[in-house]
Amino acid sequence: MRELQRELPRKDRPAYDPTRRPGFDRPGYGGPRRREGGTGPGAGRDSRPPRFDRPSRESGPGGRTGFRPDRDRGPRSDFGPRREGAFRPDRPAYDRERGPRPERSDRPDRPRFERPGRPAKPGRPDRAGSTSAGLGPPRPSPAPEQPPLARIRTLLFSYQVTAAILAAYSLGIFRELQIRPQSAADLARSCACDPHGIEALLEAAAAVGVLQKHGPTYVLPRDFAPYLVPGFDGDATGQIDMALDLYPAFGDLARAVRDGTPRYPLTGDEILHGDPSRVRRYIRAVHTGSREAAVRIVQMAPLLPGSSLLDVAGGSGIFAATYARNTPDLKAHLFDLGPTLDVARDVLRAEGLENAVTFHTGDYRHDPFPGPVDTVLLSNVLQTESEEHALGILRRAWAALRPGGSLLVHGVMPHAGAAPEAPTALFSLLMVMLFGHGRAWSEEQVCEWLAGEHFGVRFVRPIGEPFHTKLILATRSE
């Protein structure tokens, strides 16, 4: 009928014939319904005679009421092809003994997520982005494994990144870009460099993320300026000055391993009788990382107001000064060699903390510590010493503490039974280059030393990224 209507014009189409409707000749079909009375649409709908060829709508099998599609409906084939997702007579009927289906909010296998600032809808879990599709957060895809050649090549030529950063620092490129963004041609003139060479250096610095490039212009990120520009607010260029000294020294690492002697010595004798500029660069380099680490340690192990703290071999004194700034009426003392204390005074004066610390000159390897005090801090000390000297430092710390006083040990301390991570293993190599017998002692070894020197360990905790160090809090035992 539909095909005929499409082919013929409206005026030539035949009138609607209900007998042409599919399934009209099916047994039990009562024809089109008509309602008694009235002349409007749907009139005579209740005048259709009752049907006796299927169960009544009023009472179904088993006392159930209502229409049962799996028993009451006629053959589906009379109505054309089956639709996707339509009712299938072979599907089992609803199991009455299992009870009603639980609401979405009652399902134990669906986690309920809460959005901050928006109450969850009752009766359903709140969606939380992609996590609503499964149970828990999305799992990261594992990084593809590099072929051996690519891995070895990356390890062998990583020094090129260090060389590029040190060269840009030495040529004054970072200082010029901190003043204003410039092009390669401008920097070649201001830094008196070859245009071709400086362009290659700038491209390398931008590729490793030290600089940003916008068209032909290079920009130094403001967050990097304290670490790369001398004299900038919060100057932390000590570590890059130290890297300039260590870069050629590590080229002679094989000799240091073969002879067992440091190639860039920073032992007590070298500090007392060596180059004062080398001592200054080393103290400023340690101060760069210690400034942020000190804040973490103060939060992890706060001290009582009015107590006393002794920072042994504290370098720039930033740990003692940070404690003094955060603890009311704290009596902070710094104990170190004379040349180190001279640098510490200058560093703390720049930080505005010179008057927060009392300075004591001495050699922590041989001289007794000032005391008695409530707390002794050993930050990055044991890792520079041999086991013999480390035990002697712990004995002098015990003698300087009041009964029940606390000892804080901070440094790189890996687990004894696990393979060390790359930063920890390379740190031990650095200790060989600087101090000869130093190394990253394990936390189990340090705790064993503390127990043997009459200290009770209270906790061992990492201070968190980006540092790979841990803090041990111990109490003096009698």
Secondary structure, 3 states (H helix, E strand, C coil): CHHHHHHCCHHHCCCCCHHHCCCCCCCCCCCCCECCCCCCCCCEHHHCCCCCCCCCCCCCHHHCCCCCHHHHCCCHHHHCCCCCCCCCCCCCCCCHHHCCCCCHHHCCCCCCECECCECCCCCCCECCHHHHHCCCCCCCCCCCCCCHHHHHHHHHCCHHHHHHHHHHHHCCHHHHHHHCCEEHHHHHHHCCCCHHHHHHHHHHHHHCCCCEEECCEEECCHHHHHHHCCCCCCCCCHHHHHHHHHHHHHHHHHHHHHHCCCCCCCCHHHHHHCCHHHHHHHHHHHHHHHHHHHHHHHHHCCCCCCCEEEEECCCCCHHHHHHHHHCCCCEEEEEECHHHHHHHHHHHHHHCCHHHEEEEECCCCCCCCCCCEEEEEEECCHHHCCHHHHHHHHHHHHHHEEEEEEEEEEECCCCCCCCCCHHHHHHHHHHHHHHCCCCCCCHHHHHHHHHHCCEEEEEEEECCCCCCCEEEEEEECC
